[in-house]
Amino acid sequence: LVFRSSRAARTRETRFTPTESWMCRDPFGNTTNDTWPANNPQGFCTGTFDLSTDARVVQCVYLRGNLVASSDLVYVPWRLRVLAGNLIVEDNSLFQNLVEFDELAIITGNLKLVNNTNLRKIAGFSKLQCIGGRFILKDLPNLYDMSDAFQSLSVVADSIQGPPTDEIAFEISKTAIKDLLNFYSLMRVGAQLSLPFEILTNNYNPLAWRGQRMVIVDNPFLTTLDGLQNLYLIALPGDNKC
């Protein structure tokens, strides 16, 4: 990994087009939940859906809400393109596989899989380009295969709000994975400061980066970082002069 100076980061930042910089946002962000179904009754969903029990999720194309799982994966939202919310599965020993999601391109919130001790495989997410929140795979001791997932993921933590922090934005820890070759599209971890916060600070910098951390630890079978060769920017904690 190459940690570049803030000057270098500003120079390279021009690689992001306006479209790419905003691709983690909800494309229907100005639409209220009250009028959401009226715009297109087929495929627009709101609320929290359980991937283990709620068959309605398979009809969702745009979902404003959250995806969870109370047991193993049963219902896959195979049409889903935008998740304006979170995909979170935690403390679930029955959860074994997370597959498909082949049309999903945007997650505006977090993707968190934590302490699912029998999760073995993650596959799909082949069109997922951006995660606005955090990408956390943690305490998954039997996860050995995600070679067919996240090949298009290029930006993580693009939409995190507030001042600079040293919170973890990207974490893969305590898994059984052997390589990261599927992450060859990942370019950036961290977000630019939003204008309201910049204006309130004494040192206004239109290209300031919000600090985040990237952590890859305690994966006993992982012997190389090959696959991260296109990662050129990690927004460092707090001080964008580092």
Solvent accessible surface area in square Angstrom, and as a share of the most:
residue,aa,sasa,rsa
1,L,100,0.50
2,V,97,0.56
3,F,123,0.51
4,R,83,0.30
5,S,57,0.37
6,S,18,0.12
7,R,182,0.66
8,A,34,0.26
9,A,4,0.03
10,R,82,0.30
11,T,91,0.53
12,R,70,0.26
13,E,21,0.09
14,T,107,0.62
15,R,114,0.42
16,F,18,0.08
17,T,75,0.43
18,P,110,0.69
19,T,111,0.65
20,E,38,0.17
21,S,24,0.15
22,W,155,0.54
23,M,33,0.15
24,C,0,0.00
25,R,80,0.29
26,D,34,0.17
27,P,78,0.49
28,F,63,0.26
29,G,50,0.48
30,N,157,0.81
31,T,25,0.15
32,T,82,0.47
33,N,86,0.44
34,D,134,0.69
35,T,68,0.40
36,W,3,0.01
37,P,66,0.42
38,A,84,0.65
39,N,87,0.44
40,N,62,0.32
41,P,105,0.66
42,Q,144,0.64
43,G,7,0.07
44,F,22,0.09
45,C,20,0.12
46,T,55,0.32
47,G,37,0.35
48,T,81,0.47
49,F,9,0.04
50,D,29,0.15
51,L,0,0.00
52,S,9,0.06
53,T,94,0.54
54,D,24,0.13
55,A,51,0.40
56,R,154,0.56
57,V,0,0.00
58,V,35,0.20
59,Q,106,0.47
60,C,0,0.00
61,V,16,0.09
62,Y,43,0.16
63,L,1,0.01
64,R,43,0.16
65,G,15,0.14
66,N,50,0.26
67,L,0,0.00
68,V,52,0.30
69,A,12,0.09
70,S,71,0.46
71,S,33,0.22
72,D,43,0.23
73,L,28,0.14
74,V,88,0.51
75,Y,70,0.27
76,V,21,0.12
77,P,0,0.00
78,W,148,0.52
79,R,73,0.27
80,L,0,0.00
81,R,127,0.46
82,V,11,0.06
83,L,0,0.00
84,A,16,0.12
85,G,13,0.12
86,N,37,0.19
87,L,0,0.00
88,I,46,0.23
89,V,1,0.01
90,E,81,0.36
91,D,105,0.55
92,N,11,0.05
93,S,63,0.41
94,L,107,0.53
95,F,0,0.00
96,Q,75,0.33
97,N,56,0.29
98,L,0,0.00
99,V,42,0.24
100,E,78,0.35
101,F,0,0.00
102,D,65,0.33
103,E,62,0.28
104,L,0,0.00
105,A,26,0.20
106,I,29,0.15
107,I,0,0.00
108,T,28,0.16
109,G,15,0.15
110,N,38,0.19
111,L,0,0.00
112,K,54,0.23
113,L,0,0.00
114,V,25,0.15
115,N,59,0.30
116,N,0,0.00
117,T,54,0.31
118,N,49,0.25
119,L,0,0.00
120,R,98,0.36
121,K,68,0.29
122,I,0,0.00
123,A,15,0.12
124,G,9,0.09
125,F,0,0.00
126,S,45,0.29
127,K,101,0.43
128,L,0,0.00
129,Q,83,0.37
130,C,0,0.00
131,I,0,0.00
132,G,0,0.00
133,G,7,0.07
134,R,43,0.16
135,F,0,0.00
136,I,14,0.07
137,L,0,0.00
138,K,74,0.31
139,D,39,0.20
140,L,0,0.00
141,P,72,0.46
142,N,62,0.32
143,L,0,0.00
144,Y,124,0.47
145,D,32,0.17
146,M,6,0.03
147,S,63,0.41
148,D,82,0.43
149,A,0,0.00
150,F,0,0.00
151,Q,43,0.19
152,S,39,0.25
153,L,0,0.00
154,S,13,0.08
155,V,0,0.00
156,V,0,0.00
157,A,0,0.00
158,D,8,0.04
159,S,22,0.14
160,I,23,0.12
161,Q,125,0.56
162,G,24,0.23
163,P,70,0.44
164,P,43,0.27
165,T,42,0.25
166,D,82,0.43
167,E,86,0.39
168,I,44,0.22
169,A,0,0.00
170,F,2,0.01
171,E,12,0.06
172,I,1,0.00
173,S,3,0.02
174,K,100,0.42
175,T,2,0.01
176,A,13,0.10
177,I,2,0.01
178,K,131,0.56
179,D,47,0.24
180,L,1,0.01
181,L,100,0.50
182,N,6,0.03
183,F,0,0.00
184,Y,102,0.39
185,S,31,0.20
186,L,0,0.00
187,M,40,0.18
188,R,6,0.02
189,V,0,0.00
190,G,0,0.00
191,A,0,0.00
192,Q,53,0.23
193,L,23,0.11
194,S,34,0.22
195,L,107,0.53
196,P,94,0.59
197,F,52,0.22
198,E,4,0.02
199,I,122,0.62
200,L,152,0.76
201,T,46,0.27
202,N,154,0.79
203,N,134,0.69
204,Y,116,0.44
205,N,33,0.17
206,P,78,0.49
207,L,55,0.27
208,A,7,0.06
209,W,17,0.06
210,R,4,0.01
211,G,0,0.00
212,Q,1,0.00
213,R,103,0.37
214,M,31,0.14
215,V,28,0.16
216,I,37,0.19
217,V,69,0.40
218,D,91,0.47
219,N,12,0.06
220,P,104,0.65
221,F,114,0.48
222,L,30,0.15
223,T,124,0.72
224,T,49,0.28
225,L,82,0.41
226,D,87,0.45
227,G,3,0.02
228,L,8,0.04
229,Q,132,0.59
230,N,75,0.39
231,L,12,0.06
232,Y,10,0.04
233,L,10,0.05
234,I,23,0.12
235,A,2,0.02
236,L,43,0.21
237,P,54,0.34
238,G,46,0.44
239,D,66,0.34
240,N,41,0.21
241,K,167,0.71
242,C,88,0.53
